[in-house]
Amino acid sequence: MTEPGAPTLDQLRVFAAVAETGSFSAAARRLHRAQSAISYAIANLEELLGLALFERGHRRPLLTEAGRAVLADARRVGRLVDDLRARALGLTTGLEAEVGLVVDVMFPTARLVAVLEAFSREYPTVALRLRIEALGAVVEQVLTRACGLGISGPMGIIAEAVEQRPVSQIELIPVCAPTHPLALLAPPLPASAFHEHVQLVLTDRSRLTEGQDFGVLSPRTWRLGDLGAKHALLRAGLGWGKMPAHMVCDDLATGRLVRLEPDQPGTMFQLLLIHRADSPPGPATRWLAERLGAAPEIA
């Protein structure tokens, strides 16, 4: 049995044009060729594959079962080639092949999703690698070049290694479940009241912030690497902790969590747009940075 040959890209495009337009003449007009050239290309393709792609004897060409299967492959090959050409054009004009982005867990998810959806439409040929990290792990990803762009919290002394600009501030509010003992106390609450109860604390495993505490008031802590887990434990009444206001607004409205009122000022978490000082961002990265750093739609 003779094995099928390898069709050319042109043959596949002609085949797809006939299937999509419904006639050899319409395909010829779309491709600006003579109808005889279209018929010749289809006949050669069928002979090469050893398959009948269209049923004969009808007014309009009807795909055979094999033809429908081959059409799906032909379209996929066409899209891959189009993507390759677009990527090559982008690379010749300085467009990155890939962008690495790391975002602090405090950054509003709805805002991130909107920017990433727009990015995929604006730069369909640029691969995007996304990481969600906490505290020093964000900066570490940028410093090690694992990601070229980051949305980080306050960086302190390591800020010299990267360029930064403020993006927005996130209000962190102390909350607990309505069944928690702290919820029963009259505000404002002194610091000593918080000391007596387990505080759920967001932490990370990066070397940059190893051993450091941020906003810890209680000697009794549970250390969590995931903000979603912290949220769930708070709602279960297993401790108290500070959460981004945008993440608990629904819980406060429905009473699943209550806001605690300490006698100290509230906490604002500064978000920064960062990249290595020695690695200027390319056009796609700059576009992403501008959108992430624009005025937020949600606080």
SULLIN-V508608 format. One line per field, one symbol per residue. psi: psi as a letter, one per 20 degrees, with the letter a starting at -180 (. if undefined). A space follows every 10 residues. Layout:
psi=???
This chain:
psi=ppqqroqrhg ghhgghgghh hjqhghhggg jlrqhhhggg ggghgghgik qohqpqjrhq ppprghhhgh gggghggggg gggggggggg hhjjpqhqpp pppqiippgh ggggghghgh hhmhiopppp qorqcihghh hghjjhqiqq orapicijhh iqqqqqgrqp pppprrqiiq hhiiqprqpr hhhhhiqppp pprrjqhhjp iqqokphqio qpppjphhgg gghghikjar rpqphhhjgh hhhijhqqpq nrjqqrppop pqpqrphjnp qaghhggggg ghjrpqhq.
